[in-house]
Amino acid sequence: MVERKFNAGDLTRFRRELVRQERSAATVEKYLRDVGQFGAWLQGRAVTPEAVAAWKRELLARGYHPATVNGKLAA
C-alpha cells in the first residue's frame, strides 16, 4: 500500500476539480477550509482510514455537532 501524505498541491488540485464540477464559490471555500483543517491536523502524517477516524473522534470531543463533523468528512 502506498503511503499518501497531504500537501499544499493537493488543495490546488482539489480547488480545480471543484471548479470543474461547477460547485458554488461558497461550497468551494467550505470544502477547502475543511480539507485544509484536516491537513493541518495531520501534521505530516499519512492519510489513512485510522487518521480520518481519529480526526472525527477529536472533532466530536471538541463539541462539534455530528452534522458538522459529517460535512467536514464529506469534503
N, C-alpha and C positions, 0 to 999 in steps of 0.2 A: 504494500500500500504506500502510495506517495504521500509524504507529509506536505500539507498545504498550510502556508502561513499567509496572513493578511498583510497587504502593503498598500501604500497610497495609490499606486497604479490601479488597484482593484476598484477604488472609489471612482476613478476617472472612467474606467470601462463600464462600471455599473451605471453611472450617470448617462453615458452614451446609449446604453441599452434601454434605460427607462425612457429617454427622449425618443429613441427609435420606436418604442411601443406607444408613443404619444400619451404618456402619463401626464397628468396636470403638473404645473410647476409646484404646487403645494405638496403633491404626492412625492415628487422627485426629492424635494428638500427634506420631507419627513423620513423617507427611506434612507437617504444619505446620512442624515443625522443619526438614525438608529443603527445603521451599519457601522458608522464611524465610532459610535459609543462602544459597540461590541469589539471593534478592532482595538480601541484604546484599552478596554478591559483585558483583552488577551495579553497585552504587554509582550508581544513577540512569540507567544506560544502558538502551537499549531491549532488550526481549526479542526475540531473533532466533534463527534456527537456528544462526547463527555463534556467538552468545553461548553457547548451550547446548553446542555442540561445544567451545568454549574452556573452559567450566567442567568438562566431562567430562575434557578433557586435564589440567587443573590437578588435579582430584581424583586421577586416576591417577598423576600426577607426585608427589603428596603421599604416595603409597603405599597409597591406599585399594584394597581388593580389588575386582576388576571387578564382582562380585555386589553389593557395597555401592554402587558407583557407579551401577549399573543401577537399584537400588532408589531412589536419590536422584533419578535422572532420571524414573523412573516417577511419582514424586509430582508 
